[in-house]
Amino acid sequence: MVEKLYSDFDPDITIRNAKGKTFFDNQIDLQTIQKTSGVQTISKGIEEVVVLKHQNKWVNAKLIGVEENFLQITKMSDHMVDGFPFLEEEGEDLALVGATLLDKLEGFIPSAGYESLIIYSPKRDIKMKLGRNPFDMQVIKLSGRMNFNREVNAESIVVPIAVAQSLLDYEDETTVVFVDVNNDFEVDDVQVALKEKLGDNFVVKTNYEKNELIYKTSQSEKVIVIIILLFIFVIAAFTLVGALTMLYIEKKDNLETLYALGADKNFVFRIFFIEGLLISFKGIIFGLVIGYAVCFAQIYGNFLTMPNSAGEPFPMGVTLGDGLMIFGMVSVLSILASYLPAKFLRRDKK
């Protein structure tokens, strides 16, 4: 789920200037990038921090000016909450805004007509004077609002690259080149090839490197949850030890009868050991059945939704490996929790 949220909006590879914020179009050979083995689509982009205004609401935002094929690269049609994934209609420029960002501006996407925002961007290369407006501004209509991840939803507005160039006074400058890699190729291999062609003047990053902390955190979460579960299993094992001890005390008179009939310590040990296994494995079976039932109910029923996600269902995944791992951990603890008290209790017979 994390990979899908961040990899859809962040193309497989991004190329940026290593020595500054922008670069001129003649500094990079887009044809060479497009012809690189494994590259499927490229799209120029311009990114800048701007201020958005809607009625009496003002919000800082990240302006992303893109070419039309950026919508296909990011699978924009799959992430629409309201409206349509268009950046132009009948020759008029349109914008796509993050769902949370539009909520901050107290705006909405009407069923008919368009909602409009005003974009303010600082002017370039001007001397500040009292009473002089330091901002360029442009009114743009919204075609829809998008839902990718928390950051994109809260801060991003996507506009045609021509709008960004006009607003920011970038005649032939670009801040980023987005690269979509063919599914038949490894992203890392394409990255290496692009680095060799572009040299040290450009930084070539994969979407994993761009969101490295997020991916590492998502991977470590599973390990942390497993450790917490193991701790819970250990605590539950003491309940089994207590149950076997109470059973021994309750049946002590019956054990005297068994000993009188010729039973030995090993026979009594097997009784309590098997009883412990029966109790624990009954719990394991019921736990797995209920656990998988809850998982499948969420997967197919979408009963729980994530907060601030425009109704996105809480992600749930079921794998055979996870089930076997849990079964193995609980089984080992159950065997130990049954063996040790049974071994200790049989010593009670002098």
C-alpha positions in Angstrom: 0.0 0.0 0.0 2.8 2.4 0.9 4.6 1.6 -2.4 1.5 2.2 -4.4 0.7 5.5 -2.7 4.2 6.9 -3.2 5.3 5.2 -6.5 2.2 6.2 -8.5 2.7 10.0 -8.1 6.5 9.8 -8.0 7.6 8.4 -11.4 10.2 5.6 -11.4 13.1 8.0 -11.9 13.5 11.8 -11.5 16.3 13.9 -12.9 17.3 17.2 -11.3 20.1 19.7 -11.6 23.0 18.8 -9.2 24.2 22.4 -9.0 21.1 24.5 -8.9 17.3 24.5 -8.8 16.7 24.8 -12.6 18.4 24.0 -15.8 18.0 25.2 -19.3 16.5 22.9 -21.9 19.8 22.9 -24.0 21.7 21.5 -21.0 20.0 18.1 -21.3 19.4 15.9 -24.3 15.8 14.6 -23.9 16.1 12.5 -27.1 19.1 10.7 -25.6 17.1 10.0 -22.4 14.1 8.8 -24.4 16.2 6.4 -26.4 17.8 4.8 -23.3 17.0 1.2 -23.1 14.1 0.7 -20.6 12.8 4.2 -20.8 9.1 4.2 -21.7 8.0 7.8 -21.3 9.6 11.1 -20.2 7.9 14.3 -19.0 9.4 17.7 -18.2 8.2 19.4 -15.0 8.5 22.6 -13.0 8.1 22.7 -9.3 7.8 25.7 -7.1 6.3 26.8 -3.8 3.3 29.2 -4.4 0.4 30.7 -2.5 -3.2 29.7 -3.3 -6.2 31.9 -2.6 -9.9 30.9 -2.6 -12.3 33.6 -1.3 -10.8 34.5 2.1 -8.6 31.5 2.5 -4.8 31.5 1.8 -2.7 28.4 1.7 0.9 27.6 0.8 1.2 24.9 -1.9 3.6 23.1 -4.1 3.0 24.0 -7.8 3.8 21.2 -10.2 3.8 22.2 -13.9 3.7 19.1 -16.1 3.2 17.9 -19.7 0.1 16.0 -20.6 1.7 12.6 -20.5 2.4 13.0 -16.8 -1.2 12.1 -16.1 -0.6 8.7 -17.7 2.7 8.2 -15.9 1.0 8.8 -12.5 -2.2 6.9 -13.3 -4.1 10.0 -12.5 -7.5 8.6 -13.5 -7.2 5.9 -10.8 -6.7 8.6 -8.1 -9.5 11.0 -8.7 -11.9 11.8 -5.9 -14.1 14.4 -7.8 -14.0 15.8 -11.3 -11.9 14.5 -14.2 -8.2 14.0 -14.9 -7.8 16.9 -17.4 -5.3 19.7 -17.7 -7.0 21.3 -20.7 -10.5 21.5 -22.2 -11.5 23.3 -25.3 -8.2 25.2 -25.2 -8.6 26.4 -21.6 -6.0 25.5 -19.0 -7.2 23.5 -16.0 -5.6 22.3 -12.7 -5.8 19.3 -10.5 -5.6 19.9 -6.7 -4.9 17.6 -3.7 -8.0 16.6 -1.9 -6.9 17.9 1.5 -5.5 21.1 0.1 -8.9 21.9 -1.5 -10.5 21.2 1.9 -8.1 23.7 3.5 -9.3 26.3 1.0 -12.9 25.4 1.7 -13.5 24.7 -2.0 -15.2 21.9 -3.8 -15.6 20.4 -7.3 -19.1 21.3 -8.5 -21.1 18.8 -10.6 -21.5 21.5 -13.3 -19.1 24.4 -14.0 -15.7 24.9 -12.4 -14.3 26.1 -9.1 -11.4 28.6 -9.5 -8.3 29.4 -7.5 -5.8 32.3 -7.6 -2.1 31.3 -7.8 0.4 33.8 -6.4 4.1 33.4 -7.2 7.1 35.6 -6.2 8.4 37.7 -9.1 11.9 37.0 -10.3 14.8 39.5 -10.4 13.0 42.5 -9.1 13.9 45.2 -6.6 11.5 45.5 -3.7 9.9 48.9 -3.3 7.2 50.2 -1.0 3.8 49.7 -2.5 5.1 47.4 -5.3 3.4 44.0 -5.7 6.0 41.3 -5.3 3.8 38.6 -6.8 2.6 37.4 -10.2 -0.9 36.0 -10.1 -3.0 33.8 -12.3 -6.6 32.6 -12.0 -7.1 28.9 -12.9 -10.1 26.6 -13.0 -10.1 23.2 -11.3 -11.0 20.1 -13.2 -10.8 17.8 -10.2 -9.2 16.8 -7.0 -6.8 13.9 -6.5 -6.0 11.5 -3.8 -2.5 9.9 -3.6 -0.8 10.2 -0.3 -0.8 12.5 2.7 1.9 14.9 1.4 0.5 15.1 -2.1 -3.1 15.6 -0.9 -2.1 18.3 1.5 0.2 20.5 -0.6 0.2 19.8 -4.4 -1.6 21.4 -7.3 -0.8 20.2 -10.8 -1.1 22.6 -13.7 0.0 22.5 -17.4 3.7 23.2 -17.8 2.9 26.3 -20.0 1.0 27.8 -17.0 3.9 27.3 -14.7 6.4 28.7 -17.2 4.3 31.8 -17.6 3.6 32.3 -14.0 7.2 31.8 -12.9 8.8 33.5 -15.9 10.6 30.3 -16.9 11.0 30.7 -20.7 13.2 27.7 -21.4 14.0 26.4 -17.9 13.0 23.2 -16.2 13.4 21.9 -12.7 12.8 18.2 -13.1 12.5 15.5 -15.8 10.2 12.5 -14.9 11.1 9.1 -16.3 8.7 6.2 -16.5 10.5 2.8 -16.9 9.1 -0.1 -18.9 7.9 -2.9 -16.7 10.2 -5.4 -18.4 13.3 -3.5 -17.1 14.8 -3.0 -13.7 14.6 0.6 -12.5 18.1 0.4 -11.0 19.6 -0.7 -14.3 18.0 2.2 -16.2 19.1 4.6 -13.4 22.7 3.5 -13.9 22.5 3.9 -17.7 21.1 7.4 -17.3 23.8 8.4 -14.8 26.5 7.4 -17.3 24.9 9.5 -20.0 24.1 12.6 -17.9 27.3 12.7 -15.9 27.8 14.6 -12.6 25.8 17.6 -13.6 22.5 15.9 -12.8 21.1 13.9 -9.9 19.2 10.7 -11.0 17.1 9.2 -8.3 14.6 6.4 -8.2 11.3 6.8 -6.4 12.6 4.5 -3.6 15.6 6.8 -3.0 13.4 9.9 -3.1 11.2 8.4 -0.4 13.9 6.3 1.3 12.8 7.1 4.9 9.2 6.2 4.2 10.1 2.8 2.6 12.5 1.9 5.4 10.0 2.9 8.0 7.3 0.7 6.4 9.7 -2.2 6.3 10.7 -1.9 9.9 7.1 -1.6 11.1 6.5 -5.2 10.3 9.5 -6.3 12.3 8.3 -4.2 15.3 4.8 -5.7 15.1 6.3 -9.2 15.0 8.3 -8.4 18.2 5.2 -7.0 19.9 3.2 -10.2 18.9 6.0 -12.4 20.2 5.9 -10.5 23.5 2.1 -11.1 23.7 2.6 -14.8 22.9 5.1 -15.1 25.8 2.6 -13.5 28.2 -0.2 -15.8 26.9 2.1 -18.8 27.5 2.1 -18.1 31.2 -1.6 -18.4 31.2 -1.2 -21.9 29.8 1.4 -22.7 32.6 -1.1 -21.5 35.2 -3.9 -23.6 33.6 -1.8 -26.7 33.7 -0.8 -26.1 37.3 -4.4 -25.6 38.5 -5.4 -28.7 36.6 -2.7 -30.7 38.4 -3.8 -29.4 41.8 -7.5 -30.2 40.9 -6.7 -33.7 39.8 -4.1 -34.6 42.4 -6.4 -37.1 44.1 -7.1 -38.8 40.7 -3.3 -39.0 40.1 -2.9 -40.8 43.4 -5.3 -43.4 42.1 -3.4 -43.7 38.8 -0.1 -44.2 40.7 -1.8 -46.9 42.8 -2.9 -48.6 39.6 0.7 -48.7 38.3 1.1 -45.5 36.4 4.6 -44.0 36.4 5.9 -40.4 36.2 6.3 -40.6 32.4 2.7 -41.6 32.0 1.6 -38.6 34.1 4.0 -36.3 32.2 2.4 -37.3 28.9 -1.1 -36.6 30.2 -0.3 -33.0 31.1 1.9 -32.4 28.1 -0.7 -33.6 25.7 -3.4 -31.7 27.6 -1.3 -28.5 27.2 -0.9 -29.1 23.5 -4.6 -29.6 23.1 -5.4 -26.4 24.9 -2.8 -24.3 23.0 -3.4 -25.8 19.5 -7.2 -25.3 19.9 -6.4 -21.6 20.6 -4.1 -21.5 17.6 -6.7 -22.9 15.2 -9.5 -20.7 16.5 -7.1 -17.7 16.4 -6.1 -18.3 12.8 -9.6 -18.8 11.6 -10.9 -15.6 13.3 -7.8 -13.6 12.3 -8.1 -14.6 8.6 -11.9 -14.0 8.7 -11.3 -10.4 10.0 -8.6 -9.9 7.3 -10.8 -11.1 4.4 -13.8 -9.1 5.7 -11.7 -6.0 5.5 -10.2 -6.8 2.1 -13.6 -7.5 0.5 -15.9 -5.4 2.7 -13.7 -2.3 3.4 -15.3 -1.8 6.8 -12.4 0.4 8.1 -11.2 3.5 6.3 -8.0 5.5 6.9 -8.4 9.0 8.5 -8.0 12.0 6.1 -7.9 9.7 3.1 -11.2 10.6 1.3 -12.6 7.1 2.1 -9.6 5.1 1.2 -10.0 1.6 2.9 -7.4 0.6 5.5 -5.0 -1.7 3.7 -5.0 -5.4 4.6 -2.8 -8.1 3.0 -2.9 -11.9 3.6 0.1 -14.1 2.8 0.7 -17.8 3.4 4.2 -17.0 4.7 2.9 -14.7 7.5 0.4 -17.3 8.6 3.1 -20.0 8.7 5.4 -17.7 10.6 2.7 -16.9 13.3 1.7 -20.6 13.5 5.4 -21.6 13.9 6.1 -19.0 16.7 3.0 -19.9 18.7 3.6 -23.6 18.2 7.1 -23.4 19.6 6.0 -21.3 22.6 3.0 -23.7 23.2 5.3 -26.7 23.2 7.6 -25.1 25.6 4.8 -23.8 27.8 3.3 -27.4 27.9 6.6 -29.3 28.3 8.2 -27.3 31.1 5.3 -27.3 33.6 4.5 -30.9 32.9 8.1 -31.8 33.5 8.2 -29.9 36.7 4.8 -31.1 38.0 5.7 -34.8 37.7 8.5 -34.3 40.2 5.9 -33.6 42.8 5.4 -37.3 43.2 7.9 -38.6 45.8 
